[in-house]
């Protein structure tokens, strides 16, 4: 327990609901506190998690409390038991749960390095708990090392709890609670950043937690939203680990959902084969071999065999040969599949001539002869022109690749891939018209291509649409987008209408893929400077925004009235070159802050401080630092001075300009000067970095 404070919600000795006597404080967070309490009736110890009065009226936080309380139905030794959810007389909502006596995995990983076998035992135990939790339809969404308690310090007794609200700053992990996302960035699965979660989301968090314990450090997911999204698309770094622990973590924490085990139960089976190989082998023999399921991109129907009821040959009747009557087919079928350049055909036909015509039509449409051909002569055609209708539908399928056509009497299904949305929509309209004329009913499952789309293909479409500097793909330049994948573009726009323009221009070209824009609307002045900035690596240097009063890093770049933005430019200590830093203000002016009239140094070796291999160059200072040295530059958000400004840092081998620029000048003047000085000097530019400062009321 920790020492009590005057601000605590409850006091030692205080009794809640005439039952639970507070004994002390276990933890505090920005939204609530956790207490150790004793049931005065039974003498048992409980943990009480309480929201402070302000958050006890917040629907988002109450929803999380309700979600925990719903776990009362789960009875498993690896899951904390919940006893009650209530409200104190003073208004705070609180949960009552079993008190688990032991350190968290978070505590243990900073005390010592657990062995690989310990970590696999912990993983097995938590998977058992998740199996019970998921069976009740509950997804934890916030699994992390501080939510795994080793009861009695034993790996075999690891238990899942959820103190996320009360300990949302533990181990530097940032807990976000809201309608779209609940979890810690460091351990959240990639899909959680899009507001989605399912059972396999918990498997990712378990893998990330075991990796953190194995390495003794919290995963580094970056400091900006864009960087977090990019890193979450990459596999976790398990290069320092040994098998089989490495393979376990790689499997649980695969960035793509489909690459993770399908369930906690499946993950347990895999882990049992490692921890208990003989038992797993026996279980495998009892259960039999499983079948491997493969995923099809477009086609999902099964080619039907139609020959079962047909007979061939002739029968002897008297002294003459008579052909037997044709079998009756119900339903009357046609099935053709064209995929990967191969055609399969199965159908009923009333006579040999019609069978030959159907085969010829399918061959003409596919461009190849059937690799398998099973046409059976049968009677039972639902309408006299049924073969002609089948050929007409085949002709419509010719606009697809691959395609599959199934006809049963007058009911048809057409599945396939159109080259693009326009072709798909046109074909569906044509089929609607054909249905009205033919009397057939056609169900379509048509996807819009192209089937694969490379990042290079997408970038060619995107570049002409950029209105304020380049638009980039968060999946990187080597991405290959399959059907139903999401293409995410990040960057800046000059005006809000640009987003709709980009959506309208790209959607017809990207097929059945989602398009997501992670963009920021700037203004015409900022975009004018962006337009002349050279293409250069962004990882050569970076810009850090800091709150001058608190010293805390600002991830959002948002500062309010009275706040003091501080700016550092960070480069590797080994980098040499000339640094130029400017601020494009929201008033239409550009301020040159390095070098400036007072501070003429621009060579990196003469600037900033070096620590841990990095050089930090402060270009805008805190108010307190300005008071110590009035040659420094500092800014403060004042009443009415609201809008977006941009800090731009350019690192070059030689000085960017031949002479010092004035302290401030117009955007058009700087844009013209930049264009002139950069002409022909592309190789001289080592890197460009920029950050937006948004001043709000």
C-alpha positions as CSV (number, residue, x, y, z in Angstrom):
1,X,0.0,0.0,0.0
2,X,1.0,3.6,-0.4
3,X,0.7,6.6,2.0
4,X,-2.8,8.2,2.2
5,X,-3.2,11.8,1.0
6,X,-5.7,14.5,2.0
7,X,-7.2,14.4,-1.5
8,X,-8.0,10.7,-1.3
9,X,-11.7,9.8,-1.9
10,X,-11.9,7.4,1.0
11,X,-10.2,7.3,4.4
12,X,-8.8,4.3,6.3
13,X,-11.6,3.0,8.6
14,X,-14.4,4.4,6.4
15,X,-17.1,1.8,5.6
16,X,-18.8,1.6,2.2
17,X,-22.3,0.2,1.9
18,X,-22.2,-0.9,5.6
19,X,-19.9,-3.7,4.5
20,X,-16.4,-2.8,3.1
21,X,-14.0,-1.2,5.5
22,X,-11.2,0.8,3.8
23,X,-7.7,-0.3,5.0
24,X,-5.5,1.6,2.7
25,X,-4.6,2.9,-0.8
26,X,-3.2,0.5,-3.4
27,X,-2.9,3.0,-6.3
28,X,-3.9,6.3,-7.8
29,X,-4.5,7.6,-11.3
30,X,-5.8,10.6,-13.1
31,X,-9.4,9.3,-13.0
32,X,-9.7,7.2,-9.9
33,X,-8.1,5.3,-7.1
34,X,-7.8,1.6,-5.9
35,X,-8.2,0.7,-2.2
36,X,-7.7,-2.4,-0.1
37,X,-10.8,-3.1,1.9
38,X,-12.0,-5.8,4.3
39,X,-15.5,-7.3,4.3
40,X,-16.6,-6.7,7.9
41,X,-19.0,-9.7,7.7
42,X,-16.7,-12.4,6.2
43,X,-13.3,-10.9,7.0
44,X,-12.2,-11.4,3.3
45,X,-10.0,-8.8,1.6
46,X,-11.2,-7.1,-1.5
47,X,-9.8,-4.5,-4.0
48,X,-12.1,-1.5,-4.6
49,X,-11.6,0.5,-7.7
50,X,-13.4,3.9,-7.5
51,X,-13.9,6.7,-10.1
52,X,-13.6,10.2,-8.7
53,X,-16.8,12.2,-8.7
54,X,-16.0,14.0,-12.0
55,X,-15.6,10.8,-14.0
56,X,-18.4,9.0,-12.1
57,X,-20.7,11.1,-14.3
58,X,-18.8,10.4,-17.5
59,X,-20.6,7.9,-19.8
60,X,-17.4,6.6,-21.4
61,X,-15.8,5.7,-18.0
62,X,-19.0,4.4,-16.6
63,X,-19.3,2.1,-19.7
64,X,-15.8,0.7,-18.9
65,X,-16.8,0.1,-15.3
66,X,-20.0,-1.7,-16.5
67,X,-17.8,-3.8,-18.9
68,X,-15.7,-5.0,-15.9
69,X,-18.7,-5.7,-13.8
70,X,-20.2,-7.9,-16.5
71,X,-17.3,-10.3,-15.9
72,X,-19.0,-11.5,-12.7
73,X,-20.3,-14.4,-14.7
74,X,-16.7,-15.6,-15.4
75,X,-15.5,-18.2,-12.9
76,X,-11.9,-19.1,-13.6
77,X,-8.9,-19.0,-11.3
78,X,-6.9,-17.0,-14.0
79,X,-9.5,-14.2,-14.0
80,X,-10.2,-11.8,-11.1
81,X,-13.6,-12.3,-9.6
82,X,-16.0,-9.2,-9.4
83,X,-18.4,-9.0,-6.5
84,X,-20.3,-5.7,-6.8
85,X,-20.7,-2.4,-8.6
86,X,-22.1,0.4,-6.5
87,X,-22.1,4.2,-5.8
88,X,-20.9,5.7,-2.5
89,X,-22.9,8.3,-0.7
90,X,-20.4,10.9,-1.8
91,X,-21.2,10.1,-5.5
92,X,-18.2,8.0,-6.5
93,X,-18.9,4.8,-8.5
94,X,-16.8,1.9,-7.4
95,X,-16.2,-1.8,-8.2
96,X,-15.6,-4.5,-5.7
97,X,-13.3,-7.4,-6.7
98,X,-11.1,-10.1,-5.2
99,X,-7.8,-8.7,-3.9
100,X,-4.9,-10.6,-5.7
101,X,-1.9,-10.5,-3.5
102,X,1.2,-10.4,-5.6
103,X,3.3,-8.2,-8.0
104,X,2.2,-7.3,-11.5
105,X,4.2,-8.6,-14.4
106,X,5.1,-4.9,-14.9
107,X,6.7,-4.9,-11.5
108,X,8.5,-8.2,-12.0
109,X,9.9,-7.2,-15.4
110,X,11.7,-4.2,-13.9
111,X,13.0,-6.2,-10.9
112,X,14.5,-9.1,-12.9
113,X,14.4,-10.8,-16.3
114,X,11.9,-13.7,-16.1
115,X,13.1,-17.0,-17.8
116,X,11.7,-18.0,-21.1
117,X,9.9,-20.9,-19.5
118,X,8.3,-18.7,-16.8
119,X,7.0,-16.4,-19.6
120,X,5.5,-19.3,-21.5
121,X,3.8,-20.6,-18.4
122,X,2.4,-17.1,-17.8
123,X,1.2,-16.9,-21.4
124,X,-0.4,-20.3,-21.0
125,X,-2.2,-19.3,-17.8
126,X,-3.4,-16.0,-19.3
127,X,-4.6,-17.8,-22.4
128,X,-6.7,-20.0,-20.2
129,X,-8.2,-16.9,-18.6
130,X,-8.9,-15.4,-22.0
131,X,-10.5,-18.6,-23.2
132,X,-13.0,-18.3,-20.3
133,X,-13.4,-14.6,-20.9
134,X,-14.0,-14.9,-24.6
135,X,-16.5,-17.7,-24.0
136,X,-18.7,-15.1,-22.4
137,X,-18.3,-12.8,-25.4
138,X,-16.0,-10.3,-23.6
139,X,-12.9,-8.7,-25.1
140,X,-10.5,-7.3,-22.5
141,X,-9.1,-4.6,-24.8
142,X,-6.6,-3.3,-22.3
143,X,-4.4,-6.3,-21.5
144,X,-0.9,-5.2,-20.5
145,X,1.8,-6.2,-17.9
146,X,0.3,-4.1,-15.2
147,X,-3.0,-6.0,-15.6
148,X,-1.4,-9.4,-15.1
149,X,-0.8,-10.2,-11.4
150,X,1.4,-13.1,-10.3
151,X,-0.5,-14.4,-7.3
152,X,2.0,-15.3,-4.6
153,X,4.8,-14.4,-7.1
154,X,4.1,-17.7,-9.0
155,X,4.0,-17.8,-12.8
156,X,1.6,-20.7,-12.6
157,X,-1.0,-18.5,-10.7
158,X,-0.9,-15.5,-13.1
159,X,-4.3,-13.7,-13.0
160,X,-5.9,-11.2,-15.3
161,X,-7.2,-8.0,-13.6
162,X,-8.1,-4.6,-15.0
163,X,-6.9,-1.6,-13.0
164,X,-6.6,0.4,-16.3
165,X,-8.6,3.5,-15.1
166,X,-6.9,3.8,-11.8
167,X,-3.4,3.2,-13.2
168,X,-3.6,4.8,-16.6
169,X,0.0,6.3,-16.3
170,X,1.7,3.1,-15.0
171,X,5.0,2.3,-16.7
172,X,4.6,5.3,-19.0
173,X,1.7,3.6,-20.8
174,X,-0.9,6.0,-22.2
175,X,-4.4,4.8,-21.6
176,X,-7.0,6.2,-23.9
177,X,-10.7,5.8,-23.0
178,X,-13.5,6.8,-25.4
179,X,-16.1,5.7,-27.9
180,X,-13.5,4.6,-30.5
181,X,-10.5,3.3,-28.6
182,X,-9.8,1.8,-25.2
183,X,-6.3,0.5,-24.4
184,X,-2.6,1.4,-24.1
185,X,-0.9,2.4,-27.3
186,X,2.1,0.3,-26.4
187,X,0.2,-2.9,-26.2
188,X,-2.9,-2.2,-28.4
189,X,-3.4,-4.2,-31.6
190,X,-3.3,-2.4,-34.9
191,X,-7.0,-2.7,-35.4
192,X,-7.7,-0.9,-32.1
193,X,-6.3,2.3,-33.7
194,X,-9.3,2.1,-36.0
195,X,-11.7,1.6,-33.1
196,X,-12.1,-2.1,-33.8
197,X,-11.5,-5.0,-31.4
198,X,-12.3,-8.7,-31.3
199,X,-11.0,-11.8,-29.4
200,X,-7.7,-11.9,-31.4
201,X,-7.1,-8.3,-30.2
202,X,-6.4,-9.7,-26.7
203,X,-3.9,-12.2,-28.2
204,X,-1.9,-9.4,-29.7
205,X,-1.8,-7.6,-26.3
206,X,-0.7,-10.8,-24.6
207,X,2.1,-11.2,-27.1
208,X,3.3,-7.6,-26.7
209,X,3.1,-7.9,-22.9
210,X,5.2,-11.1,-22.9
211,X,7.7,-9.4,-25.2
212,X,8.0,-6.4,-22.9
213,X,8.6,-8.7,-19.9
214,X,11.2,-10.7,-21.9
215,X,13.1,-7.5,-22.9
216,X,12.5,-5.6,-19.7
217,X,11.2,-2.5,-21.5
218,X,8.0,-1.0,-22.7
219,X,7.6,-1.2,-26.5
220,X,8.6,2.0,-28.3
221,X,5.6,2.8,-30.6
222,X,6.7,6.4,-31.5
223,X,5.6,9.8,-30.3
224,X,3.3,11.0,-33.0
225,X,-0.1,9.5,-34.2
226,X,1.3,8.9,-37.7
227,X,4.4,7.2,-36.3
228,X,2.3,5.0,-34.0
229,X,0.1,3.9,-36.9
230,X,3.1,3.1,-39.1
231,X,4.9,1.1,-36.4
232,X,1.8,-0.9,-35.5
233,X,1.7,-2.2,-39.1
234,X,5.2,-3.8,-38.6
235,X,5.9,-7.1,-36.6
236,X,7.2,-6.6,-33.1
237,X,11.0,-6.8,-32.8
238,X,11.7,-10.3,-31.4
239,X,15.2,-10.6,-32.9
240,X,16.9,-10.9,-29.5
241,X,14.7,-13.8,-28.3
242,X,15.2,-17.5,-28.7
243,X,12.8,-20.2,-29.8
244,X,10.3,-21.3,-28.8
245,X,9.4,-18.0,-27.0
246,X,10.1,-16.0,-30.1
247,X,7.7,-18.0,-32.2
248,X,5.0,-17.8,-29.6
249,X,5.2,-14.0,-29.5
250,X,5.4,-13.7,-33.3
251,X,2.3,-15.8,-33.6
252,X,0.2,-14.0,-31.0
253,X,1.3,-10.5,-32.0
254,X,1.1,-10.7,-35.8
255,X,0.0,-7.3,-37.2
256,X,-2.7,-8.9,-39.4
257,X,-5.6,-10.5,-37.6
258,X,-5.7,-13.5,-40.0
259,X,-2.1,-14.3,-39.1
260,X,-2.8,-14.7,-35.4
261,X,-4.3,-17.9,-33.9
262,X,-8.0,-18.0,-34.5
263,X,-8.8,-18.1,-30.8
264,X,-7.3,-18.4,-27.4
265,X,-8.1,-22.1,-27.6
266,X,-6.1,-22.6,-30.7
267,X,-3.2,-20.6,-29.1
268,X,-3.4,-22.9,-26.1
269,X,-3.1,-26.0,-28.3
270,X,0.0,-24.6,-30.0
271,X,1.6,-23.8,-26.6
272,X,0.7,-27.2,-25.2
273,X,2.7,-28.8,-27.9
274,X,5.7,-26.8,-26.6
275,X,5.1,-27.1,-22.8
276,X,3.5,-30.6,-22.8
277,X,4.6,-32.3,-26.1
278,X,3.5,-35.9,-25.2
279,X,0.1,-34.8,-24.0
280,X,-0.4,-32.7,-27.1
281,X,0.6,-35.6,-29.3
282,X,-2.0,-37.9,-27.6
283,X,-4.6,-35.2,-27.9
284,X,-3.8,-34.8,-31.6
285,X,-4.3,-38.6,-32.2
286,X,-7.6,-38.5,-30.4
287,X,-9.0,-35.5,-32.2
288,X,-7.8,-36.6,-35.7
289,X,-6.1,-34.4,-38.3
290,X,-7.7,-31.1,-39.0
291,X,-8.3,-29.7,-42.4
292,X,-6.5,-26.7,-43.6
293,X,-8.8,-23.8,-44.7
294,X,-7.7,-21.6,-47.5
295,X,-9.1,-18.1,-48.2
296,X,-10.4,-17.3,-51.7
297,X,-10.3,-13.7,-52.8
298,X,-13.3,-13.7,-55.1
299,X,-14.8,-17.1,-55.8
300,X,-16.7,-19.0,-53.1
301,X,-19.0,-21.4,-54.8
302,X,-18.3,-25.1,-55.4
303,X,-18.3,-26.6,-58.8
304,X,-21.1,-29.2,-58.8
305,X,-20.8,-32.7,-60.3
306,X,-23.9,-33.4,-62.3
307,X,-23.3,-36.9,-63.7
308,X,-24.7,-38.9,-60.8
309,X,-28.1,-39.7,-62.2
310,X,-27.2,-40.2,-65.8
311,X,-26.6,-43.5,-67.6
312,X,-24.9,-44.1,-70.9
313,X,-24.9,-46.9,-73.6
314,X,-27.8,-48.7,-75.2
315,X,-30.2,-51.5,-74.1
316,X,-31.1,-54.5,-76.3
317,X,-34.8,-54.8,-76.9
318,X,-35.9,-57.6,-79.1
319,X,-33.6,-57.7,-82.1
320,X,-33.1,-53.9,-82.3
321,X,-31.0,-51.4,-80.5
322,X,-33.0,-48.6,-78.8
323,X,-31.5,-45.7,-76.9
324,X,-32.7,-45.5,-73.3
325,X,-34.8,-42.5,-72.2
326,X,-32.8,-39.5,-70.8
327,X,-32.8,-39.2,-67.0
328,X,-34.9,-36.4,-65.5
329,X,-32.7,-33.6,-64.0
330,X,-34.2,-31.5,-61.2
331,X,-32.9,-28.8,-60.9
332,X,-31.5,-28.3,-64.4
333,X,-28.0,-27.1,-63.9
334,X,-25.1,-25.2,-65.5
335,X,-21.9,-24.5,-63.8
336,X,-18.7,-22.9,-65.2
337,X,-15.6,-21.6,-63.4
338,X,-12.8,-19.6,-65.0
339,X,-9.9,-18.9,-62.6
340,X,-6.1,-18.7,-63.0
341,X,-6.4,-19.3,-66.7
342,X,-8.3,-22.6,-66.3
343,X,-11.9,-23.4,-67.2
344,X,-14.1,-26.1,-65.5
345,X,-17.5,-26.9,-67.0
346,X,-20.4,-29.1,-65.8
347,X,-24.0,-28.9,-67.1
348,X,-27.1,-30.6,-68.3
349,X,-28.1,-30.5,-71.9
350,X,-31.1,-31.9,-73.8
351,X,-29.0,-33.4,-76.6
352,X,-25.5,-33.8,-77.9
353,X,-25.7,-30.8,-80.3
354,X,-26.7,-28.5,-77.4
355,X,-23.9,-29.9,-75.2
356,X,-21.4,-29.1,-78.0
357,X,-22.8,-25.6,-78.3
358,X,-22.6,-24.9,-74.6
359,X,-19.0,-26.2,-74.5
360,X,-18.1,-24.0,-77.5
361,X,-19.7,-20.9,-75.9
362,X,-17.8,-21.4,-72.6
363,X,-14.5,-22.0,-74.5
364,X,-15.1,-18.8,-76.6
365,X,-15.8,-16.7,-73.5
366,X,-12.8,-18.0,-71.4
367,X,-10.4,-18.2,-74.3
368,X,-9.4,-21.8,-73.3
369,X,-10.9,-25.2,-73.6
370,X,-12.3,-26.8,-70.4
371,X,-9.7,-28.6,-68.3
372,X,-12.7,-30.6,-66.9
373,X,-15.9,-31.1,-68.9
374,X,-18.9,-32.9,-67.4
375,X,-21.9,-32.2,-69.6
376,X,-24.7,-34.7,-69.0
377,X,-27.6,-35.3,-71.3
378,X,-30.9,-35.0,-69.4
379,X,-34.5,-33.9,-69.8
380,X,-36.2,-31.4,-67.5
381,X,-35.4,-28.0,-69.1
382,X,-37.5,-25.4,-67.2
383,X,-38.0,-23.3,-70.4
384,X,-37.4,-24.2,-74.1
385,X,-34.7,-21.5,-74.6
386,X,-32.8,-22.4,-71.5
387,X,-29.5,-23.2,-73.3
388,X,-29.7,-19.9,-75.1
389,X,-30.2,-18.0,-71.8
390,X,-27.2,-19.9,-70.4
391,X,-25.1,-18.7,-73.3
392,X,-26.3,-15.1,-72.8
393,X,-25.2,-15.2,-69.2
394,X,-21.9,-16.6,-70.2
395,X,-21.4,-13.6,-72.5
396,X,-22.1,-11.3,-69.6
397,X,-19.5,-13.2,-67.5
398,X,-16.9,-12.4,-70.2
399,X,-16.5,-8.9,-68.7
400,X,-15.0,-10.5,-65.5
401,X,-11.8,-12.3,-64.7
402,X,-11.9,-14.5,-62.8
403,X,-15.6,-15.5,-62.9
404,X,-18.0,-18.3,-61.9
405,X,-21.5,-18.9,-63.2
406,X,-24.0,-21.2,-61.6
407,X,-27.6,-21.8,-63.0
408,X,-30.2,-23.9,-61.3
409,X,-33.4,-23.9,-63.4
410,X,-34.1,-20.2,-63.8
411,X,-32.1,-19.1,-60.7
412,X,-28.5,-17.9,-61.5
413,X,-25.5,-16.7,-59.5
414,X,-22.7,-14.8,-61.1
415,X,-19.5,-14.3,-59.1
416,X,-16.4,-12.5,-60.4
417,X,-14.0,-9.6,-60.5
418,X,-14.5,-6.6,-62.7
419,X,-11.5,-4.5,-63.7
420,X,-12.8,-1.4,-61.9
421,X,-15.9,0.1,-60.2
422,X,-17.2,1.6,-63.4
423,X,-17.1,-1.8,-65.2
424,X,-18.7,-3.5,-62.2
425,X,-21.5,-1.0,-62.0
426,X,-22.1,-1.1,-65.8
427,X,-22.3,-4.9,-65.7
428,X,-24.7,-4.9,-62.8
429,X,-27.0,-2.5,-64.7
430,X,-26.8,-4.7,-67.8
431,X,-27.7,-7.8,-65.7
432,X,-30.7,-6.0,-64.2
433,X,-32.0,-5.2,-67.7
434,X,-31.4,-8.8,-68.8
435,X,-33.3,-10.2,-65.8
436,X,-36.4,-8.2,-66.8
437,X,-36.3,-9.5,-70.4
438,X,-35.3,-13.1,-69.7
439,X,-37.5,-14.1,-66.8
440,X,-34.4,-15.4,-65.0
441,X,-33.4,-14.3,-61.5
442,X,-29.6,-13.5,-61.1
443,X,-27.8,-13.0,-57.9
444,X,-24.5,-11.2,-58.3
445,X,-21.4,-11.1,-56.1
446,X,-19.1,-8.8,-58.1
447,X,-16.0,-7.3,-56.8
448,X,-14.3,-4.3,-58.3
449,X,-10.6,-4.5,-59.2
450,X,-7.8,-4.3,-59.9
451,X,-7.2,-7.5,-57.9
452,X,-3.9,-6.2,-56.6
453,X,-2.7,-2.6,-56.3
454,X,0.8,-1.6,-55.5
455,X,1.9,1.4,-53.5
456,X,3.6,2.7,-56.7
457,X,0.3,2.4,-58.6
458,X,-1.5,4.3,-55.8
459,X,1.1,7.1,-55.6
460,X,0.8,7.8,-59.4
461,X,-2.9,8.4,-58.8
462,X,-2.3,10.5,-55.6
463,X,0.5,12.8,-56.6
464,X,-1.6,15.0,-58.9
465,X,-4.2,15.5,-56.2
466,X,-1.9,16.9,-53.5
467,X,-2.7,20.4,-52.6
468,X,-0.3,21.1,-49.8
469,X,2.9,19.1,-50.0
470,X,3.1,15.3,-50.7
471,X,0.4,12.8,-49.6
472,X,2.0,9.6,-48.4
473,X,0.8,6.1,-47.7
474,X,1.1,4.9,-44.1
475,X,1.7,1.3,-45.3
476,X,4.9,2.4,-47.0
477,X,6.3,2.3,-50.5
478,X,6.4,-1.5,-50.7
479,X,2.8,-2.1,-49.8
480,X,0.6,-4.3,-52.0
481,X,-3.1,-3.8,-51.4
482,X,-5.5,-6.7,-51.9
483,X,-9.3,-6.5,-52.3
484,X,-11.0,-5.1,-49.2
485,X,-7.7,-3.7,-47.8
486,X,-7.6,-0.1,-46.6
487,X,-5.4,2.5,-48.2
488,X,-4.5,5.2,-45.7
489,X,-3.1,8.5,-47.0
490,X,-1.5,11.0,-44.7
491,X,-0.4,14.6,-45.3
492,X,-1.8,18.1,-45.4
493,X,-4.5,19.8,-47.4
494,X,-5.0,23.4,-48.3
495,X,-8.8,23.5,-47.7
496,X,-11.5,21.2,-46.3
497,X,-13.0,20.6,-49.8
498,X,-9.8,18.9,-50.9
499,X,-10.6,15.7,-48.9
500,X,-13.9,15.2,-50.8
501,X,-12.1,15.9,-54.1
502,X,-9.5,13.2,-53.4
503,X,-12.1,10.7,-52.4
504,X,-14.1,11.3,-55.5
505,X,-11.0,11.1,-57.7
506,X,-9.6,7.9,-56.2
507,X,-12.6,5.7,-55.4
508,X,-13.3,4.8,-59.0
509,X,-9.7,3.8,-59.5
510,X,-9.0,1.7,-56.4
511,X,-11.8,-0.8,-56.6
512,X,-13.2,-2.5,-53.5
513,X,-10.8,-1.0,-51.1
514,X,-11.5,1.5,-48.3
515,X,-9.8,4.9,-48.6
516,X,-8.9,6.6,-45.4
517,X,-7.5,10.2,-45.2
518,X,-5.4,11.0,-42.2
519,X,-4.9,14.6,-43.2
520,X,-4.7,18.0,-41.6
521,X,-6.2,21.2,-43.2
522,X,-3.6,24.0,-43.1
523,X,-3.9,27.3,-45.0
524,X,-2.8,28.8,-48.3
525,X,0.3,30.4,-46.8
526,X,1.6,27.2,-45.3
527,X,0.9,25.3,-48.4
528,X,2.7,27.9,-50.6
529,X,5.9,27.2,-48.7
530,X,5.3,23.4,-48.8
531,X,5.0,23.6,-52.5
532,X,8.7,24.7,-52.9
533,X,10.3,22.5,-50.2
534,X,12.6,19.9,-51.8
535,X,11.9,16.1,-51.6
536,X,14.3,15.0,-48.9
537,X,14.5,12.3,-46.2
538,X,12.3,13.1,-43.2
539,X,14.3,10.8,-40.8
540,X,17.5,12.9,-41.0
541,X,16.2,15.3,-38.4
542,X,13.0,15.8,-36.3
543,X,11.2,18.6,-34.5
544,X,10.0,18.2,-30.9
545,X,7.3,20.5,-29.5
546,X,7.3,21.1,-25.7
547,X,5.0,22.9,-23.3
548,X,7.2,25.6,-21.8
549,X,5.6,25.6,-18.4
550,X,5.4,21.8,-17.8
551,X,8.3,20.6,-19.9
552,X,6.0,17.9,-21.3
553,X,6.3,16.8,-24.9
554,X,3.2,17.9,-27.0
555,X,2.2,15.1,-29.4
556,X,-0.7,17.1,-30.9
557,X,1.0,20.4,-31.3
558,X,-2.0,22.2,-29.8
559,X,-1.4,25.1,-27.4
560,X,-4.0,27.3,-25.7
561,X,-4.1,30.9,-24.6
562,X,-1.3,31.7,-22.3
563,X,0.8,28.6,-23.1
564,X,4.3,28.8,-24.3
565,X,5.4,26.5,-27.2
566,X,9.1,25.4,-27.0
567,X,10.8,24.0,-30.1
568,X,13.8,21.6,-30.3
569,X,15.4,20.4,-33.5
570,X,16.9,16.9,-33.0
571,X,19.6,15.3,-35.2
572,X,22.1,12.5,-34.7
573,X,25.2,13.8,-33.0
574,X,27.4,12.5,-35.9
575,X,25.6,14.6,-38.5
576,X,27.3,17.6,-39.9
577,X,25.8,20.4,-42.0
578,X,24.1,23.8,-41.9
579,X,20.7,24.2,-40.2
580,X,18.1,26.8,-41.2
581,X,14.8,27.1,-39.2
582,X,11.8,29.2,-40.0
583,X,8.3,29.7,-38.7
584,X,5.5,30.3,-41.2
585,X,3.0,32.3,-39.1
586,X,-0.8,32.3,-39.3
587,X,-0.6,36.0,-40.2
588,X,1.0,35.4,-43.6
589,X,4.6,36.1,-42.5
590,X,7.7,34.0,-42.3
591,X,10.1,34.5,-39.3
592,X,13.6,33.2,-39.6
593,X,14.6,32.0,-36.2
594,X,17.9,30.2,-37.0
595,X,20.2,31.9,-37.9
596,X,18.9,35.2,-36.8
597,X,20.2,38.8,-36.2
598,X,21.5,37.9,-32.7
599,X,22.3,34.2,-33.2
600,X,24.3,33.8,-36.4
601,X,25.5,30.3,-35.9
602,X,24.1,27.7,-38.3
603,X,26.7,24.9,-38.4
604,X,25.5,21.9,-36.3
605,X,28.8,21.6,-34.6
606,X,28.3,25.0,-33.0
607,X,24.7,24.4,-31.9
608,X,22.7,22.7,-29.2
609,X,23.7,20.0,-26.7
610,X,24.6,16.4,-27.2
611,X,23.3,13.5,-25.1
612,X,23.0,9.8,-25.8
613,X,24.1,10.2,-29.4
614,X,21.6,12.9,-30.2
615,X,22.0,16.7,-30.7
616,X,19.1,18.9,-29.5
617,X,19.1,22.4,-30.9
618,X,16.6,24.7,-29.1
619,X,15.3,27.4,-31.5
620,X,12.3,28.6,-29.5
621,X,12.7,28.9,-25.7
622,X,10.5,28.9,-22.6
623,X,9.5,32.2,-21.0
624,X,11.7,31.3,-18.0
625,X,14.7,30.7,-20.3
626,X,14.1,34.0,-22.1
627,X,14.2,35.8,-18.8
628,X,17.6,34.4,-18.1
629,X,18.9,35.4,-21.6
630,X,17.1,38.0,-23.6
631,X,18.9,37.1,-26.8
632,X,16.8,34.0,-27.0
633,X,13.5,33.8,-28.9
634,X,10.2,32.8,-27.2
635,X,6.5,32.9,-28.1
636,X,3.3,32.7,-26.2
637,X,-0.3,32.2,-27.4
638,X,-2.2,35.4,-26.7
639,X,-5.9,36.2,-26.8
640,X,-7.2,36.2,-30.4
641,X,-3.8,34.9,-31.8
642,X,-5.3,31.6,-33.0
643,X,-4.6,29.5,-36.0
644,X,-2.0,27.2,-37.4
645,X,1.7,28.0,-37.9
646,X,4.4,25.7,-39.1
647,X,8.0,25.2,-37.9
648,X,10.2,24.1,-40.8
649,X,13.8,22.9,-40.4
650,X,16.1,22.4,-43.4
651,X,19.4,20.6,-43.1
652,X,21.9,21.1,-45.9
653,X,25.6,20.4,-46.6
654,X,26.2,24.1,-47.3
655,X,24.4,27.2,-46.0
656,X,20.8,27.4,-47.4
657,X,21.1,31.1,-48.3
658,X,24.2,33.1,-49.3
659,X,23.2,36.0,-47.0
660,X,21.2,36.3,-43.8
661,X,17.5,36.9,-44.5
662,X,15.5,39.7,-42.7
663,X,13.9,38.8,-39.4
664,X,10.5,38.4,-41.1
665,X,9.2,38.6,-44.6
666,X,6.2,37.7,-46.7
667,X,5.3,34.2,-47.7
668,X,5.6,35.0,-51.4
669,X,9.1,36.5,-50.9
670,X,10.4,33.4,-49.0
671,X,8.7,31.0,-51.5
672,X,10.5,32.8,-54.3
673,X,13.8,32.8,-52.5
674,X,13.6,29.1,-51.6
675,X,12.7,28.1,-55.1
676,X,15.7,30.0,-56.4
677,X,18.2,28.8,-53.9
678,X,17.1,25.2,-54.1
679,X,17.2,25.0,-57.9
680,X,19.9,22.5,-58.9
681,X,20.9,21.8,-55.3
682,X,18.7,18.8,-54.6
683,X,21.7,16.7,-53.6
684,X,22.8,19.4,-51.2
685,X,19.7,18.9,-49.0
686,X,20.2,16.3,-46.3
687,X,16.8,16.5,-44.7
688,X,13.6,18.5,-44.1
689,X,11.3,18.3,-41.0
690,X,8.2,20.3,-40.1
691,X,5.7,20.4,-37.3
692,X,2.4,22.3,-37.0
693,X,1.7,24.5,-34.0
694,X,-2.0,25.1,-33.5
695,X,-3.0,28.0,-31.3
696,X,-6.4,27.6,-29.7
697,X,-8.5,29.6,-27.2
